[in-house]
Amino acid sequence: MAAVKVPTVVLPNASGEVSMPVIGMGSAPDFTCKKDAKEAIVEAVRQGYRHFDTATAYGSEQALGEALKEAIQLGLVTRQDLFVTSKLWVTHNLPHLVLPALRKSLQ
């Protein structure tokens, strides 16, 4: 079965424009097993998903990163094909906490 082409919306950014798929896969806490989450994400890439959502509070960032790395190594996608969103959690929205929280999220 061929992957479905998902429509995108064009967003402006500092270096021009970027296309964001309008349908994404969330990685919220219902992924209780890291192995299952990783397998589900790799399968989602196979099925055509290119937009993935996560947050430090979900506890899914590492599994998502590992799954996307695997998908890239398998030749399913390139990094440029992927759009990943995350969130700055409300407990980290104080000026002195923002950068450390974002750095942790990007690891």
MDAnalysis code that builds the backbone (N, CA, C; Angstrom):
import MDAnalysis as mda
import numpy as np

u = mda.Universe.empty(321, n_residues=107, atom_resindex=np.repeat(np.arange(107), 3), trajectory=True)
u.add_TopologyAttr("name", ["N", "CA", "C"] * 107)
u.add_TopologyAttr("resid", np.arange(1, 108))
u.add_TopologyAttr("resname", ["MET", "ALA", "ALA", "VAL", "LYS", "VAL", "PRO", "THR", "VAL", "VAL", "LEU", "PRO", "ASN", "ALA", "SER", "GLY", "GLU", "VAL", "SER", "MET", "PRO", "VAL", "ILE", "GLY", "MET", "GLY", "SER", "ALA", "PRO", "ASP", "PHE", "THR", "CYS", "LYS", "LYS", "ASP", "ALA", "LYS", "GLU", "ALA", "ILE", "VAL", "GLU", "ALA", "VAL", "ARG", "GLN", "GLY", "TYR", "ARG", "HIS", "PHE", "ASP", "THR", "ALA", "THR", "ALA", "TYR", "GLY", "SER", "GLU", "GLN", "ALA", "LEU", "GLY", "GLU", "ALA", "LEU", "LYS", "GLU", "ALA", "ILE", "GLN", "LEU", "GLY", "LEU", "VAL", "THR", "ARG", "GLN", "ASP", "LEU", "PHE", "VAL", "THR", "SER", "LYS", "LEU", "TRP", "VAL", "THR", "HIS", "ASN", "LEU", "PRO", "HIS", "LEU", "VAL", "LEU", "PRO", "ALA", "LEU", "ARG", "LYS", "SER", "LEU", "GLN"])
u.atoms.positions = np.array([
    [0.839, -1.178, 0.000],
    [0.000, 0.000, 0.000],
    [0.886, 1.243, 0.000],
    [0.664, 2.143, -0.913],
    [1.468, 3.363, -1.013],
    [1.033, 4.369, 0.046],
    [1.991, 5.141, 0.523],
    [1.697, 6.177, 1.506],
    [0.818, 7.250, 0.869],
    [-0.075, 7.800, 1.671],
    [-0.993, 8.835, 1.224],
    [-0.280, 10.182, 1.259],
    [-0.502, 11.010, 0.257],
    [0.057, 12.363, 0.225],
    [-0.857, 13.266, 1.050],
    [-0.318, 13.836, 2.108],
    [-1.090, 14.682, 3.011],
    [-0.975, 16.137, 2.568],
    [-2.082, 16.877, 2.509],
    [-2.024, 18.297, 2.150],
    [-1.189, 19.085, 3.158],
    [-0.615, 20.187, 2.714],
    [0.202, 21.031, 3.584],
    [-0.306, 22.465, 3.568],
    [0.135, 23.219, 4.543],
    [-0.100, 24.653, 4.591],
    [1.281, 25.303, 4.642],
    [1.458, 26.403, 3.944],
    [2.749, 27.084, 3.893],
    [2.799, 28.136, 5.006],
    [3.850, 28.066, 5.811],
    [4.044, 28.994, 6.918],
    [5.295, 29.834, 6.667],
    [5.231, 31.134, 6.953],
    [6.436, 31.955, 6.822],
    [7.380, 31.681, 7.981],
    [8.674, 31.747, 7.728],
    [9.655, 31.676, 8.808],
    [10.824, 32.583, 8.462],
    [11.818, 32.623, 9.313],
    [12.940, 33.548, 9.146],
    [13.713, 33.331, 7.854],
    [13.715, 32.108, 7.332],
    [14.491, 31.834, 6.125],
    [13.599, 31.655, 4.888],
    [12.380, 32.103, 4.960],
    [11.494, 32.005, 3.796],
    [10.158, 31.408, 4.172],
    [9.922, 30.200, 3.700],
    [8.667, 29.516, 3.977],
    [8.935, 28.048, 4.266],
    [8.019, 27.441, 4.998],
    [8.110, 26.014, 5.297],
    [6.712, 25.425, 5.146],
    [6.644, 24.211, 4.620],
    [5.363, 23.534, 4.466],
    [5.109, 22.624, 5.656],
    [3.934, 22.782, 6.267],
    [3.553, 21.945, 7.402],
    [2.377, 21.059, 6.998],
    [2.521, 19.744, 7.146],
    [1.391, 18.855, 6.874],
    [0.220, 19.204, 7.787],
    [-0.999, 19.239, 7.243],
    [-2.162, 19.627, 8.037],
    [-2.685, 18.485, 8.908],
    [-2.214, 17.276, 8.692],
    [-2.569, 16.136, 9.534],
    [-1.301, 15.626, 10.195],
    [-1.370, 15.454, 11.499],
    [-0.199, 14.986, 12.226],
    [-0.553, 13.884, 13.202],
    [0.480, 13.262, 13.725],
    [0.305, 12.211, 14.722],
    [0.772, 12.728, 16.071],
    [-0.096, 12.651, 17.056],
    [0.257, 13.048, 18.409],
    [0.961, 11.913, 19.134],
    [1.774, 12.266, 20.106],
    [2.474, 11.240, 20.885],
    [2.201, 11.445, 22.370],
    [0.961, 11.779, 22.687],
    [0.548, 12.034, 24.071],
    [0.613, 10.767, 24.925],
    [0.368, 10.894, 26.211],
    [0.613, 9.815, 27.167],
    [-0.055, 8.466, 26.919],
    [-0.965, 8.328, 25.993],
    [-1.535, 7.009, 25.784],
    [-0.502, 6.041, 25.210],
    [0.670, 6.540, 24.803],
    [1.791, 5.672, 24.427],
    [2.539, 5.335, 25.706],
    [2.150, 4.253, 26.355],
    [2.727, 3.930, 27.655],
    [4.002, 3.116, 27.550],
    [4.246, 2.493, 26.429],
    [5.438, 1.671, 26.254],
    [6.308, 2.300, 25.179],
    [7.559, 2.642, 25.529],
    [8.445, 3.298, 24.565],
    [8.640, 2.467, 23.305],
    [8.743, 1.144, 23.454],
    [8.941, 0.285, 22.291],
    [7.737, 0.357, 21.373],
    [6.526, 0.295, 21.958],
    [5.302, 0.391, 21.159],
    [5.193, 1.757, 20.488],
    [5.543, 2.817, 21.209],
    [5.480, 4.158, 20.653],
    [6.417, 4.280, 19.461],
    [7.628, 3.787, 19.616],
    [8.620, 3.856, 18.538],
    [8.129, 3.093, 17.312],
    [7.629, 1.885, 17.517],
    [7.115, 1.086, 16.400],
    [5.919, 1.776, 15.733],
    [5.047, 2.359, 16.538],
    [3.871, 3.044, 15.993],
    [4.282, 4.249, 15.147],
    [5.297, 4.968, 15.594],
    [5.750, 6.157, 14.862],
    [6.423, 5.762, 13.552],
    [7.263, 4.741, 13.568],
    [7.893, 4.277, 12.320],
    [6.805, 3.816, 11.347],
    [5.803, 3.112, 11.833],
    [4.711, 2.671, 10.968],
    [3.923, 3.867, 10.435],
    [3.743, 4.883, 11.263],
    [3.051, 6.092, 10.807],
    [3.814, 6.751, 9.658],
    [5.152, 6.771, 9.756],
    [5.965, 7.308, 8.657],
    [5.727, 6.475, 7.398],
    [5.716, 5.161, 7.544],
    [5.459, 4.279, 6.391],
    [4.099, 4.578, 5.742],
    [3.130, 4.955, 6.564],
    [1.781, 5.212, 6.079],
    [1.594, 6.632, 5.538],
    [2.620, 7.470, 5.668],
    [2.541, 8.800, 5.076],
    [2.561, 9.967, 6.036],
    [2.536, 9.707, 7.330],
    [2.600, 10.812, 8.286],
    [3.963, 11.485, 8.201],
    [3.947, 12.829, 8.245],
    [5.188, 13.592, 8.213],
    [5.226, 14.654, 9.312],
    [4.097, 14.840, 9.990],
    [3.983, 15.834, 11.056],
    [3.741, 15.080, 12.367],
    [4.602, 15.334, 13.348],
    [4.515, 14.659, 14.638],
    [4.531, 15.690, 15.752],
    [3.682, 15.474, 16.748],
    [3.561, 16.392, 17.872],
    [4.006, 15.702, 19.150],
    [4.714, 16.440, 19.982],
    [5.219, 15.903, 21.241],
    [5.303, 17.019, 22.271],
    [5.710, 16.680, 23.471],
    [5.976, 17.652, 24.539],
    [6.791, 16.944, 25.615],
    [7.624, 17.687, 26.287],
    [8.408, 17.105, 27.367],
    [7.495, 16.451, 28.400],
    [6.376, 17.102, 28.690],
    [5.449, 16.575, 29.695],
    [4.839, 15.239, 29.286],
    [4.805, 14.947, 27.993],
    [4.251, 13.666, 27.531],
    [5.205, 12.503, 27.806],
    [6.494, 12.807, 27.909],
    [7.471, 11.746, 28.092],
    [7.725, 10.937, 26.828],
    [7.395, 11.510, 25.683],
    [7.508, 10.773, 24.414],
    [8.580, 11.320, 23.485],
    [9.268, 12.361, 23.886],
    [10.235, 12.987, 22.974],
    [11.365, 12.042, 22.573],
    [11.892, 11.285, 23.508],
    [12.995, 10.378, 23.179],
    [12.537, 9.296, 22.203],
    [11.392, 8.678, 22.483],
    [10.876, 7.633, 21.581],
    [10.596, 8.201, 20.199],
    [10.054, 9.414, 20.141],
    [9.787, 10.044, 18.850],
    [11.084, 10.281, 18.097],
    [12.093, 10.828, 18.784],
    [13.380, 11.076, 18.145],
    [14.022, 9.804, 17.628],
    [13.981, 8.750, 18.445],
    [14.563, 7.469, 18.025],
    [13.811, 6.895, 16.821],
    [12.505, 7.002, 16.829],
    [11.702, 6.469, 15.721],
    [11.975, 7.237, 14.427],
    [12.045, 8.556, 14.523],
    [12.299, 9.345, 13.313],
    [13.709, 9.103, 12.788],
    [14.672, 8.938, 13.694],
    [16.037, 8.604, 13.277],
    [16.036, 7.269, 12.540],
    [15.320, 6.283, 13.081],
    [15.231, 4.978, 12.426],
    [14.578, 5.089, 11.054],
    [13.502, 5.859, 10.966],
    [12.811, 6.029, 9.682],
    [13.728, 6.662, 8.641],
    [14.546, 7.611, 9.070],
    [15.507, 8.245, 8.166],
    [16.566, 7.234, 7.742],
    [17.094, 6.468, 8.703],
    [18.109, 5.460, 8.385],
    [17.567, 4.370, 7.461],
    [16.284, 4.066, 7.581],
    [15.656, 3.077, 6.703],
    [15.378, 3.635, 5.304],
    [15.580, 4.937, 5.141],
    [15.340, 5.568, 3.849],
    [13.876, 5.872, 3.583],
    [13.064, 5.856, 4.625],
    [11.637, 6.133, 4.449],
    [11.368, 7.617, 4.212],
    [12.184, 8.465, 4.833],
    [12.045, 9.916, 4.731],
    [13.412, 10.559, 4.902],
    [13.466, 11.855, 4.624],
    [14.629, 12.663, 4.986],
    [14.191, 13.593, 6.109],
    [15.138, 14.195, 6.786],
    [14.782, 15.137, 7.857],
    [13.942, 16.281, 7.299],
    [14.233, 16.694, 6.086],
    [13.505, 17.801, 5.479],
    [12.035, 17.447, 5.215],
    [11.712, 16.169, 5.149],
    [10.334, 15.736, 4.943],
    [9.489, 15.870, 6.207],
    [10.140, 15.985, 7.357],
    [9.446, 15.897, 8.636],
    [9.179, 17.263, 9.252],
    [8.056, 17.345, 9.949],
    [7.685, 18.550, 10.683],
    [7.340, 18.102, 12.092],
    [8.108, 18.575, 13.082],
    [7.906, 18.157, 14.463],
    [7.520, 19.382, 15.294],
    [6.438, 19.251, 16.039],
    [6.018, 20.324, 16.933],
    [6.126, 19.845, 18.376],
    [6.398, 20.791, 19.262],
    [6.465, 20.503, 20.690],
    [5.851, 21.689, 21.417],
    [5.877, 21.651, 22.718],
    [5.276, 22.721, 23.499],
    [6.163, 23.116, 24.664],
    [6.121, 24.386, 24.988],
    [6.729, 24.875, 26.213],
    [5.657, 24.750, 27.286],
    [5.888, 23.882, 28.250],
    [4.867, 23.606, 29.261],
    [4.675, 24.807, 30.168],
    [3.477, 24.987, 30.685],
    [3.119, 26.150, 31.487],
    [4.020, 26.317, 32.708],
    [4.526, 25.243, 33.251],
    [5.413, 25.332, 34.414],
    [6.800, 25.867, 34.054],
    [7.091, 25.995, 32.767],
    [8.396, 26.495, 32.323],
    [8.297, 27.845, 31.605],
    [7.189, 28.565, 31.809],
    [7.021, 29.801, 31.054],
    [7.554, 31.049, 31.756],
    [8.381, 30.866, 32.743],
    [9.054, 31.997, 33.374],
    [10.336, 32.300, 32.601],
    [10.692, 33.580, 32.470],
    [11.833, 33.950, 31.621],
    [13.106, 33.133, 31.845],
    [13.455, 32.833, 33.080],
    [14.701, 32.107, 33.362],
    [14.586, 30.603, 33.081],
    [13.377, 30.103, 32.825],
    [13.180, 28.675, 32.571],
    [12.971, 28.333, 31.096],
    [12.662, 29.332, 30.277],
    [12.310, 29.078, 28.877],
    [13.449, 28.415, 28.107],
    [14.620, 29.026, 28.066],
    [15.721, 28.468, 27.269],
    [16.146, 27.094, 27.754],
    [16.320, 26.864, 29.064],
    [16.668, 25.505, 29.492],
    [15.604, 24.465, 29.085],
    [14.347, 24.816, 29.186],
    [13.276, 23.877, 28.805],
    [13.309, 23.590, 27.310],
    [13.519, 24.615, 26.496],
    [13.586, 24.405, 25.044],
    [14.808, 23.576, 24.663],
    [15.941, 23.839, 25.310],
    [17.143, 23.042, 25.032],
    [16.923, 21.575, 25.373],
    [16.281, 21.327, 26.507],
    [15.994, 19.939, 26.910],
    [15.084, 19.272, 25.880],
    [14.096, 20.011, 25.421],
    [13.160, 19.470, 24.434],
    [13.863, 19.121, 23.117],
    [14.811, 19.933, 22.724],
    [15.505, 19.719, 21.451],
    [16.533, 18.594, 21.499],
    [16.883, 18.110, 22.695],
    [17.836, 17.004, 22.780],
    [17.230, 15.795, 22.132],
])
